[in-house]
Amino acid sequence: MSISAMLVASLSFAQGNMSAVNQFGIANTALITQAGIQNDSDALQLGFANMAIVDQDGRHNESDTNQGGSFNLANVNQDGRRNDAYVGQLGVANAAFINQDGRRNDAVIGQAGSLNWAMTTQLGKQNSSTTLQFLTGNHSNVLQVGEGNDSNVLQVGFFNGANVYQLGEDNVAITDQLGAGNTSFINQFGDSNMAWTIQTGNDHISLVNQWGSANASFVLQSN
């Protein structure tokens, strides 16, 4: 066997973890911990005093963190197999937390602005969550326990709050907030429930609780 063939064969059976950190700026910090087989972490930091913390324990987990600006914090914890996490931050003093324990969960947090805070926790398998925050002081907390649950949160404005709790299978929750000071709660206990809340304007409050299966809710608030 030729040397090149041996190299290809050895790479194809590689069991190691992969980490890449690229930092441009001043006083950026990245802390990456990997235990297991073929975990992959990529961190890119541009600016001043950004911090990225990634902890991967398991197999084939993937984490991507991109930070531009200053004083942003990204914290990703992955336990299990084939979980996928992405954090993108642009601005000042945004904070993002992703916790995944299980298999094939997918989480995205995107933040552009300042003082935005988002947490996504996934326990189970094949759950999906996307949280996008724009402008200032928005808050989002998503908890998914089970299988095949889907959450989408969009916040554009100032000091909006979104809370999603999904316990079961194949539930769908959509939260859209365009304005300031809006608050939304979606709690789903069961299977195949669907809730969509849209808030435009200021200072709305919405609470949706679903127990059972195949319930549907649509809330539209505006002023």
C-alpha positions in Angstrom: 0.0 0.0 0.0 1.3 3.4 -0.9 1.9 6.1 1.7 -0.9 8.3 0.3 -3.3 5.3 0.5 -2.3 4.6 4.0 -2.9 8.3 5.0 -6.3 8.2 3.4 -7.2 5.0 5.2 -6.0 6.3 8.5 -8.0 9.5 8.1 -11.1 7.7 7.2 -11.0 5.7 10.4 -9.9 8.7 12.6 -11.7 8.7 15.9 -10.4 12.0 17.3 -12.2 15.2 18.1 -11.7 18.4 16.1 -11.5 22.0 17.4 -10.8 25.2 15.6 -10.5 28.6 17.3 -9.9 31.8 15.4 -9.6 35.1 17.3 -9.1 38.6 15.9 -9.1 41.5 18.3 -8.3 42.1 22.0 -9.0 40.0 25.1 -11.3 37.4 23.5 -11.5 34.1 25.3 -12.4 30.6 24.1 -12.6 27.5 26.3 -13.3 24.2 24.5 -13.6 20.9 26.2 -14.2 17.7 24.2 -14.6 14.1 25.4 -15.6 11.3 23.1 -15.3 10.5 19.4 -15.4 12.8 16.4 -16.9 15.9 18.1 -16.4 19.1 16.1 -16.2 22.6 17.4 -15.5 25.8 15.5 -15.2 29.2 17.2 -14.7 32.6 15.5 -14.3 35.8 17.6 -13.8 39.3 16.2 -13.7 42.2 18.5 -13.1 42.8 22.2 -13.6 40.7 25.3 -15.9 38.1 23.7 -16.2 34.7 25.4 -17.1 31.3 24.0 -17.4 28.2 26.1 -18.0 24.8 24.5 -18.3 21.4 26.2 -18.9 18.3 24.1 -19.2 14.8 25.6 -20.3 12.0 23.3 -20.0 11.3 19.6 -20.4 13.3 16.4 -21.6 16.5 18.1 -21.1 19.7 16.2 -20.9 23.3 17.5 -20.3 26.5 15.6 -19.9 29.8 17.4 -19.4 33.2 15.6 -19.0 36.4 17.7 -18.5 39.9 16.4 -18.4 42.9 18.7 -17.7 43.1 22.4 -18.6 41.4 25.7 -20.7 38.7 24.0 -21.0 35.4 25.7 -21.8 32.0 24.1 -22.0 28.8 26.1 -22.7 25.4 24.4 -23.0 22.1 26.3 -23.6 18.9 24.3 -24.0 15.4 25.7 -25.0 12.5 23.5 -24.7 11.9 19.7 -25.0 14.0 16.6 -26.4 17.1 18.2 -25.9 20.3 16.3 -25.6 23.8 17.8 -25.0 27.2 16.2 -24.6 30.6 17.9 -24.1 33.8 15.9 -23.7 37.1 17.8 -23.1 40.6 16.4 -23.1 43.5 18.8 -22.5 44.2 22.5 -23.2 42.1 25.6 -25.4 39.5 24.1 -25.7 36.1 25.9 -26.6 32.8 24.4 -26.8 29.4 26.0 -27.5 26.0 24.3 -27.8 22.8 26.3 -28.4 19.5 24.5 -28.6 16.1 26.0 -29.7 13.3 23.6 -29.5 12.6 19.9 -29.8 14.6 16.7 -31.1 17.7 18.4 -30.7 21.0 16.5 -30.4 24.5 18.0 -29.8 27.9 16.5 -29.4 31.2 18.3 -28.8 34.4 16.3 -28.4 37.8 18.0 -27.8 41.2 16.5 -27.9 44.2 18.8 -27.2 44.5 22.5 -28.1 43.0 25.8 -30.1 40.2 24.2 -30.4 36.9 26.2 -31.4 33.5 24.9 -31.3 30.0 26.3 -32.3 26.7 24.5 -32.4 23.4 26.4 -33.1 20.2 24.5 -33.6 16.8 26.3 -34.4 13.9 24.0 -34.0 13.4 20.3 -34.6 15.2 17.0 -35.9 18.4 18.6 -35.4 21.6 16.7 -35.2 25.2 17.9 -34.4 28.5 16.2 -34.2 31.8 18.1 -33.5 35.1 16.4 -33.1 38.4 18.3 -32.6 41.8 16.9 -32.1 45.2 18.6 -32.0 45.5 22.4 -32.8 43.6 25.6 -34.9 40.7 24.3 -35.2 37.6 26.3 -36.0 34.0 25.2 -36.1 30.7 27.0 -36.9 27.5 25.2 -37.2 24.1 26.9 -37.9 21.0 24.8 -38.3 17.5 26.4 -39.2 14.6 24.2 -38.9 13.9 20.5 -39.5 15.9 17.3 -40.6 19.1 18.9 -40.1 22.4 17.0 -39.8 25.9 18.3 -39.2 29.2 16.3 -38.8 32.5 18.1 -38.4 35.8 16.3 -37.9 39.0 18.3 -37.4 42.4 16.7 -37.5 45.3 19.0 -36.8 46.1 22.7 -37.3 44.1 25.9 -39.6 41.4 24.5 -39.9 38.1 26.4 -40.6 34.7 24.9 -41.0 31.5 26.8 -41.6 28.1 25.2 -42.0 24.8 27.1 -42.6 21.6 25.1 -43.1 18.2 26.8 -44.0 15.4 24.4 -43.6 14.7 20.7 -44.0 16.6 17.5 -45.3 19.8 19.1 -44.8 23.1 17.1 -44.5 26.5 18.7 -44.0 29.8 16.8 -43.5 33.1 18.5 -43.1 36.4 16.6 -42.6 39.6 18.5 -42.2 43.0 16.7 -42.2 45.9 19.1 -41.4 46.6 22.7 -42.3 45.1 26.0 -44.3 42.1 24.7 -44.5 38.8 26.7 -45.4 35.4 25.3 -45.8 32.0 27.0 -46.4 28.8 25.1 -46.7 25.6 27.1 -47.4 22.3 25.4 -47.9 19.0 27.2 -48.7 16.1 24.8 -48.2 15.4 21.1 -48.7 17.1 17.8 -50.0 20.4 19.3 -49.5 23.6 17.4 -49.3 27.2 18.7 -48.5 30.4 16.9 -48.4 33.8 18.7 -47.8 37.1 16.8 -47.4 40.3 18.8 -46.9 43.6 17.0 -46.7 46.9 18.9 -46.1 47.3 22.6 -46.8 45.7 26.0 -48.9 42.7 24.9 -49.2 39.6 27.1 -50.1 36.2 25.7 -50.4 32.8 27.6 -51.1 29.6 25.7 -51.4 26.2 27.5 -52.1 23.0 25.6 -52.7 19.6 27.1 -53.3 16.5 25.0 -52.9 16.0 21.3 -53.6 17.8 18.0 -54.7 21.1 19.6 -54.2 24.3 17.6 -53.9 27.9 18.8 -53.4 31.2 16.9 -53.0 34.5 18.8 -52.6 37.8 17.1 -52.1 41.0 19.2 -51.4 44.5 17.8 -51.8 48.1 18.7 
